[in-house]
Amino acid sequence: MNFSDSFFKRVEDKTSVNKNSILSLAKKLQGDNMKDENKLREVIRDLSKMTGKNVSKEQEEKIINAVINDRVPNNIDKMI
């Protein structure tokens, strides 16, 4: 999936997380890492720190279950 610079700009405007940080996090989730709960928790916590948003244990579990069970929308760019 290719994202345009405008996508990264919209994300940065909403979250204050820059393109390089996003790409760095994405690299952590390549291949089978999308099914690795520990790696997902690490990325969620990294994002939480970067954005200054608290993610409760319950929210973390919901995110992990959605990713592991392939319930993440394909059109993420439309959500931003």
PyMOL Python script that loads the backbone (N, CA, C, O; Angstrom):
from pymol import cmd

cmd.read_pdbstr("""\
ATOM      1  N   MET A   1       0.841  -1.167   0.000  1.00  0.00           N
ATOM      2  CA  MET A   1       0.000   0.000   0.000  1.00  0.00           C
ATOM      3  C   MET A   1       0.891   1.236   0.000  1.00  0.00           C
ATOM      4  O   MET A   1       1.751   1.392   0.867  1.00  0.00           O
ATOM      5  N   ASN A   2       0.684   2.090  -0.952  1.00  0.00           N
ATOM      6  CA  ASN A   2       1.459   3.325  -1.039  1.00  0.00           C
ATOM      7  C   ASN A   2       0.629   4.491  -0.536  1.00  0.00           C
ATOM      8  O   ASN A   2      -0.547   4.631  -0.875  1.00  0.00           O
ATOM      9  N   PHE A   3       1.255   5.317   0.271  1.00  0.00           N
ATOM     10  CA  PHE A   3       0.596   6.503   0.785  1.00  0.00           C
ATOM     11  C   PHE A   3       1.278   7.730   0.212  1.00  0.00           C
ATOM     12  O   PHE A   3       2.496   7.758   0.035  1.00  0.00           O
ATOM     13  N   SER A   4       0.480   8.737  -0.073  1.00  0.00           N
ATOM     14  CA  SER A   4       1.022   9.966  -0.638  1.00  0.00           C
ATOM     15  C   SER A   4       1.553  10.867   0.477  1.00  0.00           C
ATOM     16  O   SER A   4       1.261  10.668   1.657  1.00  0.00           O
ATOM     17  N   ASP A   5       2.328  11.846   0.075  1.00  0.00           N
ATOM     18  CA  ASP A   5       2.828  12.813   1.047  1.00  0.00           C
ATOM     19  C   ASP A   5       1.679  13.555   1.722  1.00  0.00           C
ATOM     20  O   ASP A   5       1.790  13.947   2.884  1.00  0.00           O
ATOM     21  N   SER A   6       0.581  13.748   1.002  1.00  0.00           N
ATOM     22  CA  SER A   6      -0.561  14.437   1.610  1.00  0.00           C
ATOM     23  C   SER A   6      -1.162  13.603   2.748  1.00  0.00           C
ATOM     24  O   SER A   6      -1.641  14.154   3.739  1.00  0.00           O
ATOM     25  N   PHE A   7      -1.133  12.288   2.603  1.00  0.00           N
ATOM     26  CA  PHE A   7      -1.598  11.416   3.683  1.00  0.00           C
ATOM     27  C   PHE A   7      -0.739  11.622   4.927  1.00  0.00           C
ATOM     28  O   PHE A   7      -1.258  11.817   6.026  1.00  0.00           O
ATOM     29  N   PHE A   8       0.589  11.576   4.740  1.00  0.00           N
ATOM     30  CA  PHE A   8       1.493  11.752   5.875  1.00  0.00           C
ATOM     31  C   PHE A   8       1.323  13.136   6.491  1.00  0.00           C
ATOM     32  O   PHE A   8       1.425  13.283   7.709  1.00  0.00           O
ATOM     33  N   LYS A   9       1.068  14.143   5.677  1.00  0.00           N
ATOM     34  CA  LYS A   9       0.863  15.500   6.181  1.00  0.00           C
ATOM     35  C   LYS A   9      -0.402  15.557   7.036  1.00  0.00           C
ATOM     36  O   LYS A   9      -0.409  16.189   8.093  1.00  0.00           O
ATOM     37  N   ARG A  10      -1.469  14.900   6.584  1.00  0.00           N
ATOM     38  CA  ARG A  10      -2.721  14.874   7.367  1.00  0.00           C
ATOM     39  C   ARG A  10      -2.498  14.180   8.701  1.00  0.00           C
ATOM     40  O   ARG A  10      -2.978  14.644   9.735  1.00  0.00           O
ATOM     41  N   VAL A  11      -1.767  13.065   8.680  1.00  0.00           N
ATOM     42  CA  VAL A  11      -1.473  12.346   9.924  1.00  0.00           C
ATOM     43  C   VAL A  11      -0.648  13.221  10.849  1.00  0.00           C
ATOM     44  O   VAL A  11      -0.943  13.314  12.041  1.00  0.00           O
ATOM     45  N   GLU A  12       0.378  13.858  10.317  1.00  0.00           N
ATOM     46  CA  GLU A  12       1.240  14.712  11.140  1.00  0.00           C
ATOM     47  C   GLU A  12       0.440  15.886  11.724  1.00  0.00           C
ATOM     48  O   GLU A  12       0.629  16.247  12.885  1.00  0.00           O
ATOM     49  N   ASP A  13      -0.437  16.472  10.934  1.00  0.00           N
ATOM     50  CA  ASP A  13      -1.250  17.587  11.424  1.00  0.00           C
ATOM     51  C   ASP A  13      -2.152  17.156  12.583  1.00  0.00           C
ATOM     52  O   ASP A  13      -2.360  17.921  13.525  1.00  0.00           O
ATOM     53  N   LYS A  14      -2.687  15.939  12.516  1.00  0.00           N
ATOM     54  CA  LYS A  14      -3.595  15.459  13.552  1.00  0.00           C
ATOM     55  C   LYS A  14      -2.871  14.893  14.764  1.00  0.00           C
ATOM     56  O   LYS A  14      -3.395  14.955  15.876  1.00  0.00           O
ATOM     57  N   THR A  15      -1.676  14.340  14.571  1.00  0.00           N
ATOM     58  CA  THR A  15      -1.027  13.599  15.653  1.00  0.00           C
ATOM     59  C   THR A  15       0.317  14.163  16.087  1.00  0.00           C
ATOM     60  O   THR A  15       0.820  13.797  17.149  1.00  0.00           O
ATOM     61  N   SER A  16       0.899  15.030  15.305  1.00  0.00           N
ATOM     62  CA  SER A  16       2.256  15.558  15.531  1.00  0.00           C
ATOM     63  C   SER A  16       3.326  14.478  15.386  1.00  0.00           C
ATOM     64  O   SER A  16       4.441  14.645  15.879  1.00  0.00           O
ATOM     65  N   VAL A  17       3.002  13.384  14.723  1.00  0.00           N
ATOM     66  CA  VAL A  17       3.962  12.316  14.444  1.00  0.00           C
ATOM     67  C   VAL A  17       4.396  12.476  12.988  1.00  0.00           C
ATOM     68  O   VAL A  17       3.562  12.465  12.082  1.00  0.00           O
ATOM     69  N   ASN A  18       5.703  12.624  12.768  1.00  0.00           N
ATOM     70  CA  ASN A  18       6.178  12.898  11.413  1.00  0.00           C
ATOM     71  C   ASN A  18       6.307  11.622  10.569  1.00  0.00           C
ATOM     72  O   ASN A  18       6.235  10.503  11.076  1.00  0.00           O
ATOM     73  N   LYS A  19       6.497  11.834   9.287  1.00  0.00           N
ATOM     74  CA  LYS A  19       6.556  10.744   8.304  1.00  0.00           C
ATOM     75  C   LYS A  19       7.636   9.726   8.663  1.00  0.00           C
ATOM     76  O   LYS A  19       7.391   8.522   8.587  1.00  0.00           O
ATOM     77  N   ASN A  20       8.813  10.183   9.049  1.00  0.00           N
ATOM     78  CA  ASN A  20       9.897   9.254   9.367  1.00  0.00           C
ATOM     79  C   ASN A  20       9.548   8.366  10.550  1.00  0.00           C
ATOM     80  O   ASN A  20       9.882   7.181  10.554  1.00  0.00           O
ATOM     81  N   SER A  21       8.880   8.922  11.553  1.00  0.00           N
ATOM     82  CA  SER A  21       8.464   8.127  12.708  1.00  0.00           C
ATOM     83  C   SER A  21       7.421   7.091  12.307  1.00  0.00           C
ATOM     84  O   SER A  21       7.454   5.951  12.770  1.00  0.00           O
ATOM     85  N   ILE A  22       6.505   7.495  11.449  1.00  0.00           N
ATOM     86  CA  ILE A  22       5.468   6.574  10.964  1.00  0.00           C
ATOM     87  C   ILE A  22       6.112   5.429  10.198  1.00  0.00           C
ATOM     88  O   ILE A  22       5.769   4.265  10.408  1.00  0.00           O
ATOM     89  N   LEU A  23       7.040   5.755   9.313  1.00  0.00           N
ATOM     90  CA  LEU A  23       7.703   4.718   8.516  1.00  0.00           C
ATOM     91  C   LEU A  23       8.536   3.798   9.396  1.00  0.00           C
ATOM     92  O   LEU A  23       8.618   2.598   9.133  1.00  0.00           O
ATOM     93  N   SER A  24       9.151   4.344  10.434  1.00  0.00           N
ATOM     94  CA  SER A  24       9.929   3.538  11.366  1.00  0.00           C
ATOM     95  C   SER A  24       9.034   2.538  12.102  1.00  0.00           C
ATOM     96  O   SER A  24       9.401   1.376  12.275  1.00  0.00           O
ATOM     97  N   LEU A  25       7.872   2.997  12.526  1.00  0.00           N
ATOM     98  CA  LEU A  25       6.923   2.095  13.187  1.00  0.00           C
ATOM     99  C   LEU A  25       6.406   1.039  12.214  1.00  0.00           C
ATOM    100  O   LEU A  25       6.235  -0.123  12.583  1.00  0.00           O
ATOM    101  N   ALA A  26       6.162   1.445  10.984  1.00  0.00           N
ATOM    102  CA  ALA A  26       5.671   0.504   9.975  1.00  0.00           C
ATOM    103  C   ALA A  26       6.676  -0.614   9.726  1.00  0.00           C
ATOM    104  O   ALA A  26       6.289  -1.763   9.513  1.00  0.00           O
ATOM    105  N   LYS A  27       7.961  -0.284   9.752  1.00  0.00           N
ATOM    106  CA  LYS A  27       8.993  -1.300   9.551  1.00  0.00           C
ATOM    107  C   LYS A  27       8.961  -2.350  10.645  1.00  0.00           C
ATOM    108  O   LYS A  27       9.277  -3.515  10.403  1.00  0.00           O
ATOM    109  N   LYS A  28       8.579  -1.941  11.855  1.00  0.00           N
ATOM    110  CA  LYS A  28       8.482  -2.898  12.963  1.00  0.00           C
ATOM    111  C   LYS A  28       7.377  -3.919  12.727  1.00  0.00           C
ATOM    112  O   LYS A  28       7.399  -5.011  13.294  1.00  0.00           O
ATOM    113  N   LEU A  29       6.411  -3.557  11.887  1.00  0.00           N
ATOM    114  CA  LEU A  29       5.244  -4.416  11.672  1.00  0.00           C
ATOM    115  C   LEU A  29       5.248  -5.135  10.323  1.00  0.00           C
ATOM    116  O   LEU A  29       4.201  -5.575   9.847  1.00  0.00           O
ATOM    117  N   GLN A  30       6.405  -5.251   9.721  1.00  0.00           N
ATOM    118  CA  GLN A  30       6.474  -5.942   8.437  1.00  0.00           C
ATOM    119  C   GLN A  30       6.444  -7.450   8.640  1.00  0.00           C
ATOM    120  O   GLN A  30       6.834  -7.965   9.687  1.00  0.00           O
ATOM    121  N   GLY A  31       5.972  -8.139   7.614  1.00  0.00           N
ATOM    122  CA  GLY A  31       5.959  -9.600   7.633  1.00  0.00           C
ATOM    123  C   GLY A  31       5.026 -10.154   8.692  1.00  0.00           C
ATOM    124  O   GLY A  31       3.898  -9.687   8.846  1.00  0.00           O
ATOM    125  N   ASP A  32       5.497 -11.142   9.413  1.00  0.00           N
ATOM    126  CA  ASP A  32       4.683 -11.828  10.414  1.00  0.00           C
ATOM    127  C   ASP A  32       4.521 -11.039  11.704  1.00  0.00           C
ATOM    128  O   ASP A  32       3.794 -11.476  12.597  1.00  0.00           O
ATOM    129  N   ASN A  33       5.173  -9.897  11.828  1.00  0.00           N
ATOM    130  CA  ASN A  33       5.075  -9.113  13.054  1.00  0.00           C
ATOM    131  C   ASN A  33       3.662  -8.597  13.317  1.00  0.00           C
ATOM    132  O   ASN A  33       3.343  -8.222  14.446  1.00  0.00           O
ATOM    133  N   MET A  34       2.811  -8.573  12.286  1.00  0.00           N
ATOM    134  CA  MET A  34       1.434  -8.116  12.472  1.00  0.00           C
ATOM    135  C   MET A  34       0.638  -9.087  13.333  1.00  0.00           C
ATOM    136  O   MET A  34      -0.429  -8.735  13.836  1.00  0.00           O
ATOM    137  N   LYS A  35       1.135 -10.284  13.506  1.00  0.00           N
ATOM    138  CA  LYS A  35       0.462 -11.283  14.338  1.00  0.00           C
ATOM    139  C   LYS A  35       1.206 -11.503  15.652  1.00  0.00           C
ATOM    140  O   LYS A  35       0.807 -12.352  16.450  1.00  0.00           O
ATOM    141  N   ASP A  36       2.261 -10.765  15.885  1.00  0.00           N
ATOM    142  CA  ASP A  36       3.074 -10.883  17.098  1.00  0.00           C
ATOM    143  C   ASP A  36       2.548  -9.899  18.141  1.00  0.00           C
ATOM    144  O   ASP A  36       2.751  -8.690  18.026  1.00  0.00           O
ATOM    145  N   GLU A  37       1.863 -10.433  19.169  1.00  0.00           N
ATOM    146  CA  GLU A  37       1.246  -9.578  20.175  1.00  0.00           C
ATOM    147  C   GLU A  37       2.255  -8.666  20.860  1.00  0.00           C
ATOM    148  O   GLU A  37       1.959  -7.498  21.114  1.00  0.00           O
ATOM    149  N   ASN A  38       3.425  -9.177  21.156  1.00  0.00           N
ATOM    150  CA  ASN A  38       4.440  -8.358  21.827  1.00  0.00           C
ATOM    151  C   ASN A  38       4.885  -7.200  20.951  1.00  0.00           C
ATOM    152  O   ASN A  38       5.051  -6.082  21.439  1.00  0.00           O
ATOM    153  N   LYS A  39       5.080  -7.452  19.672  1.00  0.00           N
ATOM    154  CA  LYS A  39       5.494  -6.395  18.743  1.00  0.00           C
ATOM    155  C   LYS A  39       4.363  -5.367  18.590  1.00  0.00           C
ATOM    156  O   LYS A  39       4.623  -4.165  18.536  1.00  0.00           O
ATOM    157  N   LEU A  40       3.122  -5.835  18.521  1.00  0.00           N
ATOM    158  CA  LEU A  40       1.985  -4.919  18.425  1.00  0.00           C
ATOM    159  C   LEU A  40       1.885  -4.037  19.674  1.00  0.00           C
ATOM    160  O   LEU A  40       1.640  -2.835  19.572  1.00  0.00           O
ATOM    161  N   ARG A  41       2.072  -4.632  20.838  1.00  0.00           N
ATOM    162  CA  ARG A  41       2.031  -3.858  22.089  1.00  0.00           C
ATOM    163  C   ARG A  41       3.132  -2.788  22.090  1.00  0.00           C
ATOM    164  O   ARG A  41       2.909  -1.652  22.507  1.00  0.00           O
ATOM    165  N   GLU A  42       4.313  -3.170  21.620  1.00  0.00           N
ATOM    166  CA  GLU A  42       5.430  -2.232  21.553  1.00  0.00           C
ATOM    167  C   GLU A  42       5.077  -1.038  20.662  1.00  0.00           C
ATOM    168  O   GLU A  42       5.317   0.113  21.029  1.00  0.00           O
ATOM    169  N   VAL A  43       4.512  -1.319  19.504  1.00  0.00           N
ATOM    170  CA  VAL A  43       4.157  -0.256  18.562  1.00  0.00           C
ATOM    171  C   VAL A  43       3.036   0.619  19.137  1.00  0.00           C
ATOM    172  O   VAL A  43       3.082   1.842  19.005  1.00  0.00           O
ATOM    173  N   ILE A  44       2.043   0.013  19.764  1.00  0.00           N
ATOM    174  CA  ILE A  44       0.952   0.776  20.369  1.00  0.00           C
ATOM    175  C   ILE A  44       1.505   1.710  21.447  1.00  0.00           C
ATOM    176  O   ILE A  44       1.116   2.875  21.520  1.00  0.00           O
ATOM    177  N   ARG A  45       2.390   1.207  22.262  1.00  0.00           N
ATOM    178  CA  ARG A  45       2.981   2.031  23.329  1.00  0.00           C
ATOM    179  C   ARG A  45       3.862   3.131  22.751  1.00  0.00           C
ATOM    180  O   ARG A  45       3.866   4.253  23.259  1.00  0.00           O
ATOM    181  N   ASP A  46       4.603   2.822  21.702  1.00  0.00           N
ATOM    182  CA  ASP A  46       5.417   3.847  21.032  1.00  0.00           C
ATOM    183  C   ASP A  46       4.522   4.962  20.491  1.00  0.00           C
ATOM    184  O   ASP A  46       4.807   6.145  20.677  1.00  0.00           O
ATOM    185  N   LEU A  47       3.444   4.573  19.824  1.00  0.00           N
ATOM    186  CA  LEU A  47       2.512   5.565  19.282  1.00  0.00           C
ATOM    187  C   LEU A  47       1.872   6.397  20.387  1.00  0.00           C
ATOM    188  O   LEU A  47       1.682   7.604  20.239  1.00  0.00           O
ATOM    189  N   SER A  48       1.547   5.742  21.484  1.00  0.00           N
ATOM    190  CA  SER A  48       0.959   6.439  22.613  1.00  0.00           C
ATOM    191  C   SER A  48       1.900   7.520  23.131  1.00  0.00           C
ATOM    192  O   SER A  48       1.478   8.641  23.415  1.00  0.00           O
ATOM    193  N   LYS A  49       3.167   7.174  23.249  1.00  0.00           N
ATOM    194  CA  LYS A  49       4.166   8.145  23.709  1.00  0.00           C
ATOM    195  C   LYS A  49       4.346   9.277  22.707  1.00  0.00           C
ATOM    196  O   LYS A  49       4.417  10.446  23.086  1.00  0.00           O
ATOM    197  N   MET A  50       4.418   8.925  21.428  1.00  0.00           N
ATOM    198  CA  MET A  50       4.636   9.931  20.383  1.00  0.00           C
ATOM    199  C   MET A  50       3.497  10.941  20.303  1.00  0.00           C
ATOM    200  O   MET A  50       3.721  12.127  20.063  1.00  0.00           O
ATOM    201  N   THR A  51       2.282  10.461  20.506  1.00  0.00           N
ATOM    202  CA  THR A  51       1.114  11.324  20.352  1.00  0.00           C
ATOM    203  C   THR A  51       0.676  11.962  21.666  1.00  0.00           C
ATOM    204  O   THR A  51      -0.127  12.894  21.671  1.00  0.00           O
ATOM    205  N   GLY A  52       1.205  11.458  22.777  1.00  0.00           N
ATOM    206  CA  GLY A  52       0.797  11.972  24.079  1.00  0.00           C
ATOM    207  C   GLY A  52      -0.597  11.533  24.473  1.00  0.00           C
ATOM    208  O   GLY A  52      -1.230  12.141  25.337  1.00  0.00           O
ATOM    209  N   LYS A  53      -1.072  10.476  23.839  1.00  0.00           N
ATOM    210  CA  LYS A  53      -2.409   9.948  24.120  1.00  0.00           C
ATOM    211  C   LYS A  53      -2.287   8.667  24.939  1.00  0.00           C
ATOM    212  O   LYS A  53      -1.515   7.770  24.600  1.00  0.00           O
ATOM    213  N   ASN A  54      -3.049   8.595  26.005  1.00  0.00           N
ATOM    214  CA  ASN A  54      -3.043   7.397  26.834  1.00  0.00           C
ATOM    215  C   ASN A  54      -3.902   6.319  26.189  1.00  0.00           C
ATOM    216  O   ASN A  54      -5.016   6.592  25.743  1.00  0.00           O
ATOM    217  N   VAL A  55      -3.390   5.100  26.140  1.00  0.00           N
ATOM    218  CA  VAL A  55      -4.134   3.957  25.619  1.00  0.00           C
ATOM    219  C   VAL A  55      -4.337   3.010  26.787  1.00  0.00           C
ATOM    220  O   VAL A  55      -3.376   2.468  27.333  1.00  0.00           O
ATOM    221  N   SER A  56      -5.592   2.812  27.167  1.00  0.00           N
ATOM    222  CA  SER A  56      -5.891   1.934  28.290  1.00  0.00           C
ATOM    223  C   SER A  56      -5.592   0.484  27.910  1.00  0.00           C
ATOM    224  O   SER A  56      -5.464   0.152  26.732  1.00  0.00           O
ATOM    225  N   LYS A  57      -5.485  -0.353  28.904  1.00  0.00           N
ATOM    226  CA  LYS A  57      -5.246  -1.787  28.678  1.00  0.00           C
ATOM    227  C   LYS A  57      -6.379  -2.367  27.828  1.00  0.00           C
ATOM    228  O   LYS A  57      -6.143  -3.196  26.948  1.00  0.00           O
ATOM    229  N   GLU A  58      -7.600  -1.927  28.096  1.00  0.00           N
ATOM    230  CA  GLU A  58      -8.757  -2.405  27.338  1.00  0.00           C
ATOM    231  C   GLU A  58      -8.656  -1.987  25.863  1.00  0.00           C
ATOM    232  O   GLU A  58      -8.910  -2.792  24.967  1.00  0.00           O
ATOM    233  N   GLN A  59      -8.286  -0.735  25.623  1.00  0.00           N
ATOM    234  CA  GLN A  59      -8.129  -0.261  24.245  1.00  0.00           C
ATOM    235  C   GLN A  59      -7.015  -1.020  23.541  1.00  0.00           C
ATOM    236  O   GLN A  59      -7.148  -1.393  22.375  1.00  0.00           O
ATOM    237  N   GLU A  60      -5.916  -1.246  24.254  1.00  0.00           N
ATOM    238  CA  GLU A  60      -4.791  -1.991  23.686  1.00  0.00           C
ATOM    239  C   GLU A  60      -5.238  -3.385  23.266  1.00  0.00           C
ATOM    240  O   GLU A  60      -4.887  -3.846  22.180  1.00  0.00           O
ATOM    241  N   GLU A  61      -6.001  -4.055  24.110  1.00  0.00           N
ATOM    242  CA  GLU A  61      -6.501  -5.395  23.798  1.00  0.00           C
ATOM    243  C   GLU A  61      -7.406  -5.373  22.566  1.00  0.00           C
ATOM    244  O   GLU A  61      -7.313  -6.256  21.713  1.00  0.00           O
ATOM    245  N   LYS A  62      -8.277  -4.371  22.469  1.00  0.00           N
ATOM    246  CA  LYS A  62      -9.176  -4.263  21.311  1.00  0.00           C
ATOM    247  C   LYS A  62      -8.383  -4.053  20.025  1.00  0.00           C
ATOM    248  O   LYS A  62      -8.694  -4.646  18.992  1.00  0.00           O
ATOM    249  N   ILE A  63      -7.363  -3.212  20.092  1.00  0.00           N
ATOM    250  CA  ILE A  63      -6.532  -2.952  18.906  1.00  0.00           C
ATOM    251  C   ILE A  63      -5.822  -4.233  18.483  1.00  0.00           C
ATOM    252  O   ILE A  63      -5.829  -4.593  17.306  1.00  0.00           O
ATOM    253  N   ILE A  64      -5.217  -4.910  19.435  1.00  0.00           N
ATOM    254  CA  ILE A  64      -4.481  -6.145  19.136  1.00  0.00           C
ATOM    255  C   ILE A  64      -5.410  -7.192  18.556  1.00  0.00           C
ATOM    256  O   ILE A  64      -5.068  -7.833  17.563  1.00  0.00           O
ATOM    257  N   ASN A  65      -6.580  -7.380  19.152  1.00  0.00           N
ATOM    258  CA  ASN A  65      -7.535  -8.363  18.626  1.00  0.00           C
ATOM    259  C   ASN A  65      -7.991  -8.011  17.218  1.00  0.00           C
ATOM    260  O   ASN A  65      -8.145  -8.896  16.377  1.00  0.00           O
ATOM    261  N   ALA A  66      -8.207  -6.728  16.954  1.00  0.00           N
ATOM    262  CA  ALA A  66      -8.625  -6.308  15.610  1.00  0.00           C
ATOM    263  C   ALA A  66      -7.535  -6.609  14.583  1.00  0.00           C
ATOM    264  O   ALA A  66      -7.824  -7.100  13.492  1.00  0.00           O
ATOM    265  N   VAL A  67      -6.291  -6.316  14.931  1.00  0.00           N
ATOM    266  CA  VAL A  67      -5.188  -6.552  13.994  1.00  0.00           C
ATOM    267  C   VAL A  67      -4.981  -8.047  13.774  1.00  0.00           C
ATOM    268  O   VAL A  67      -4.869  -8.494  12.633  1.00  0.00           O
ATOM    269  N   ILE A  68      -4.931  -8.813  14.845  1.00  0.00           N
ATOM    270  CA  ILE A  68      -4.672 -10.253  14.733  1.00  0.00           C
ATOM    271  C   ILE A  68      -5.786 -10.957  13.963  1.00  0.00           C
ATOM    272  O   ILE A  68      -5.531 -11.910  13.227  1.00  0.00           O
ATOM    273  N   ASN A  69      -7.012 -10.490  14.133  1.00  0.00           N
ATOM    274  CA  ASN A  69      -8.156 -11.116  13.469  1.00  0.00           C
ATOM    275  C   ASN A  69      -8.523 -10.450  12.145  1.00  0.00           C
ATOM    276  O   ASN A  69      -9.624 -10.640  11.627  1.00  0.00           O
ATOM    277  N   ASP A  70      -7.578  -9.660  11.599  1.00  0.00           N
ATOM    278  CA  ASP A  70      -7.757  -9.018  10.283  1.00  0.00           C
ATOM    279  C   ASP A  70      -9.033  -8.182  10.192  1.00  0.00           C
ATOM    280  O   ASP A  70      -9.750  -8.241   9.193  1.00  0.00           O
ATOM    281  N   ARG A  71      -9.309  -7.412  11.228  1.00  0.00           N
ATOM    282  CA  ARG A  71     -10.493  -6.551  11.225  1.00  0.00           C
ATOM    283  C   ARG A  71     -10.112  -5.078  11.134  1.00  0.00           C
ATOM    284  O   ARG A  71     -10.838  -4.211  11.621  1.00  0.00           O
ATOM    285  N   VAL A  72      -8.978  -4.802  10.513  1.00  0.00           N
ATOM    286  CA  VAL A  72      -8.527  -3.426  10.311  1.00  0.00           C
ATOM    287  C   VAL A  72      -8.963  -3.002   8.916  1.00  0.00           C
ATOM    288  O   VAL A  72      -8.711  -3.723   7.950  1.00  0.00           O
ATOM    289  N   PRO A  73      -9.619  -1.834   8.789  1.00  0.00           N
ATOM    290  CA  PRO A  73     -10.078  -1.401   7.464  1.00  0.00           C
ATOM    291  C   PRO A  73      -8.923  -1.206   6.488  1.00  0.00           C
ATOM    292  O   PRO A  73      -7.834  -0.788   6.878  1.00  0.00           O
ATOM    293  N   ASN A  74      -9.166  -1.509   5.228  1.00  0.00           N
ATOM    294  CA  ASN A  74      -8.157  -1.344   4.178  1.00  0.00           C
ATOM    295  C   ASN A  74      -8.000   0.100   3.752  1.00  0.00           C
ATOM    296  O   ASN A  74      -6.971   0.465   3.183  1.00  0.00           O
ATOM    297  N   ASN A  75      -8.994   0.927   4.012  1.00  0.00           N
ATOM    298  CA  ASN A  75      -8.966   2.313   3.557  1.00  0.00           C
ATOM    299  C   ASN A  75      -8.636   3.262   4.708  1.00  0.00           C
ATOM    300  O   ASN A  75      -9.383   4.205   4.969  1.00  0.00           O
ATOM    301  N   ILE A  76      -7.532   3.018   5.389  1.00  0.00           N
ATOM    302  CA  ILE A  76      -7.128   3.823   6.536  1.00  0.00           C
ATOM    303  C   ILE A  76      -6.950   5.288   6.152  1.00  0.00           C
ATOM    304  O   ILE A  76      -7.236   6.176   6.956  1.00  0.00           O
ATOM    305  N   ASP A  77      -6.481   5.551   4.936  1.00  0.00           N
ATOM    306  CA  ASP A  77      -6.264   6.943   4.533  1.00  0.00           C
ATOM    307  C   ASP A  77      -7.550   7.758   4.559  1.00  0.00           C
ATOM    308  O   ASP A  77      -7.489   8.978   4.711  1.00  0.00           O
ATOM    309  N   LYS A  78      -8.710   7.127   4.414  1.00  0.00           N
ATOM    310  CA  LYS A  78      -9.984   7.854   4.462  1.00  0.00           C
ATOM    311  C   LYS A  78     -10.411   8.145   5.892  1.00  0.00           C
ATOM    312  O   LYS A  78     -11.290   8.976   6.120  1.00  0.00           O
ATOM    313  N   MET A  79      -9.796   7.467   6.858  1.00  0.00           N
ATOM    314  CA  MET A  79     -10.121   7.685   8.264  1.00  0.00           C
ATOM    315  C   MET A  79      -9.414   8.902   8.824  1.00  0.00           C
ATOM    316  O   MET A  79      -9.814   9.419   9.867  1.00  0.00           O
ATOM    317  N   ILE A  80      -8.368   9.374   8.152  1.00  0.00           N
ATOM    318  CA  ILE A  80      -7.557  10.481   8.658  1.00  0.00           C
ATOM    319  C   ILE A  80      -8.095  11.793   8.120  1.00  0.00           C
ATOM    320  O   ILE A  80      -7.552  12.855   8.426  1.00  0.00           O
TER     321      ILE A  80
END
""", "prot")
cmd.dss("prot")
cmd.show_as("cartoon", "prot")
cmd.util.cbc("prot")
cmd.orient("prot")
